[in-house]
């Protein structure tokens, strides 16, 4: 009798365990038309594991059920609440939750195109950009190698000595420049005073009445020159006609040439033109 009760107790315990864990499973799988399976291809799983959460706008809406290697790609199969509608412009990405522990989530952006996503074909996931601890370790090792190389090539005794010498030279130049400035302070002050005095005298000269009168006279002379230039350039004045009328210029030149020839002939043959009679 006790043996039967013991067996019944064991069966009840097993049933409770199955009920406890099975209820969680069946609540998220394709049962009662509450969820559906979605397949997405990634170039790298990025450390995602079976059982990790599927988040839609930060809200848990499914679980990762399978991770299958498909050649050089990875197929992620996950359950998704049927209330979430997926469209052709949906995006799938792997998201870091806890960097140190390496916990990941599958992030789903349902899209907004209005064209339903074809669930009969695997969707294409975004490139994995998460930084794993292994990758971080590789980067750290590379960084240490680069620092060692820099220390070996650049921070050797010769280079350090050159840098120290350059710093000393810079200090010396700074001190010399400071001494030069201090020694030249008197000259700089005198130069500033002289410049101030010259500026003051120049200002007084510009503002004096003599300069004002000279400027007025210069304005008058400029106005007269403008009038004379206009008079010469005018076609109505004698000078203007001589300048602009080519015919008058040619006639005048011809007359002058004839007069010059006459004067020359008189000098050569004065008797021809001058007759002297003595009574």
C-alpha positions, 0 to 999 in steps of 0.5 A: 500500500505504501509502495503505491502511495509512493509511486503516486506521489512521484508521478504527481511531482513529475506532473507538477514539474512538467506542468511548471516548465511546459506551461512556459514553453507552450505559452510562447510556441505556436500553440493556440495561434498565439505566436508564429515562427520567424526565420532570419539570416545573419552573417554572424550570430554575435553570441546570441543563444537559444532562449534569449528574448525577442524585443519589439520596441523594447517589449518582450514579444518572443524567444529564440528557439533555434540557431542553425549554421547555414554555410557561411550564414546563421539562421535564427528561428524565433517565436513572435507574438501574432499581434505584432505585424511584420512588414517588408521593411522590417529590420532585425538586429542583435542587441547587447544587454549586458556587456560583461556577461555577454547577454544578447537580445534579438531586436525587431523593428516591424517596419512601416511599409504596409506590405506584409513580410513573406514569412515563408522565406527567411528574412535578412538581418542587419550586420552584427555590430556588437562588441563581444568580450573575445573581440574586445580582448583581441583589440586590447592585445592589438593595442598593447602590441602597437604601444610596445612598437611605439615604445621600441621605435619612438621612445628609445633613449635616443629619441627621449634624449632628443625630446629633452634637448628640444625642451631645454632649447625651448626654455633657453629661447623663452628666457632669451626672449623674455630678457630681450623684452625686458631690456627693450622695454625702455626703447619700446616706451620711448618709441610709443611716446614718440609715435604718440607725439608725432600723431598729435602733431599730425592731427594738429597740422591736419586740423590747422587753418593753413592746411584748410586754406591750402586745400581750398586753394587746391580745390579752386585750382582744380576747378580752373583746370577742369574749366580750361580742359573743357574749353580746350576740348570744346569744338566751338572755341578757337583752340578746340577747332585747331585741335579737332578740325583737321582741315584748319590744322592743315591750312595753318601748317601750310601757311606756316610752311610757306612763311618759313620758306619766304623768310628763308628766301629773303635771307638768301636774296634780300635784293630781290625784295628790298630796293635801296635808292639814293637821291 
